[in-house]
């Protein structure tokens, strides 16, 4: 019903954006876009080049959600696990998966 690629390399992201899929992961993401299923990509690299940004925009326009690994500090995490749980919760929210991970109370 949905696909999450976390982490997603810029090589995989670029292959999906171009439609030149060369392996099962890339092809599965291509099918998710084609079938209009939720697709969440969590890019891992930075800084981002203009090519990376163009590929991300192409995928966003095709219906994917781009969620860079950007932790939020508004929940006052106490450790790395708290940051990871909050990020996973935000990803799960994008595809409608129920969870009890960190969430902004408002």
C-alpha positions in Angstrom: 0.0 0.0 0.0 3.0 2.3 0.4 6.8 2.4 0.1 9.4 4.0 2.3 13.1 4.2 1.2 15.1 5.1 4.2 17.9 5.8 3.7 17.7 6.7 0.0 21.0 7.3 -1.7 21.2 10.0 -4.4 22.1 7.3 -6.9 18.8 5.5 -6.2 16.9 8.8 -6.1 18.4 9.8 -9.4 17.5 6.5 -11.0 13.9 6.7 -9.9 13.6 10.3 -11.0 14.9 9.4 -14.5 12.9 6.2 -14.8 16.0 4.3 -15.6 15.5 1.7 -12.9 18.2 -0.9 -12.6 17.3 -3.0 -9.6 14.3 -4.3 -7.7 14.2 -1.3 -5.2 14.3 1.3 -7.9 11.7 -0.6 -10.0 9.4 -1.0 -6.9 9.6 2.8 -6.3 8.9 3.4 -10.0 5.8 1.1 -9.8 4.6 2.9 -6.6 4.7 6.2 -8.5 3.0 4.7 -11.5 0.2 3.2 -9.4 -0.1 6.5 -7.3 0.8 4.7 -4.1 2.5 6.7 -1.3 6.3 6.8 -1.8 8.5 8.4 0.9 12.2 8.9 0.1 14.5 9.8 3.0 17.7 11.1 1.3 20.9 10.7 3.3 23.5 12.9 1.7 24.3 16.5 2.1 25.2 19.0 1.0 22.9 18.9 -2.0 23.9 19.7 -5.5 21.7 21.4 -8.1 21.3 17.9 -9.7 20.1 16.4 -6.4 17.6 19.2 -5.9 16.3 18.8 -9.5 15.9 15.1 -9.1 14.0 15.7 -5.8 11.7 18.2 -7.4 11.0 15.8 -10.3 10.0 13.1 -7.8 7.9 15.5 -5.7 6.1 16.6 -8.9 5.5 12.9 -9.6 3.9 12.4 -6.2 6.7 11.3 -3.9 7.3 12.7 -0.5 10.9 13.8 0.1 11.9 13.8 3.8 15.6 14.5 4.5 17.0 13.2 7.7 16.3 16.5 9.6 15.6 15.8 13.3 13.4 18.2 15.2 14.4 19.4 18.6 11.0 20.8 19.6 10.1 17.6 21.5 13.2 18.1 23.6 14.9 14.8 22.9 17.1 13.4 25.6 19.2 11.0 23.4 19.7 9.8 19.9 16.9 7.2 20.2 14.4 10.0 20.9 15.5 11.8 17.7 15.2 8.6 15.6 11.8 7.7 17.1 10.5 11.2 16.2 11.8 11.0 12.6 10.3 7.5 12.2 7.0 8.8 13.5 7.0 11.6 11.0 7.7 9.1 8.2 5.0 6.8 9.4 2.6 9.7 9.5 3.2 10.2 5.7 2.0 6.7 4.9 -0.8 6.5 7.5 0.9 3.9 9.7 -0.3 4.0 13.4 2.4 4.6 16.0 3.1 6.0 19.4 6.4 7.6 18.5 7.2 11.3 19.1 4.7 13.7 17.8 4.2 17.5 18.3 1.3 17.8 20.8 -0.5 20.5 18.8 
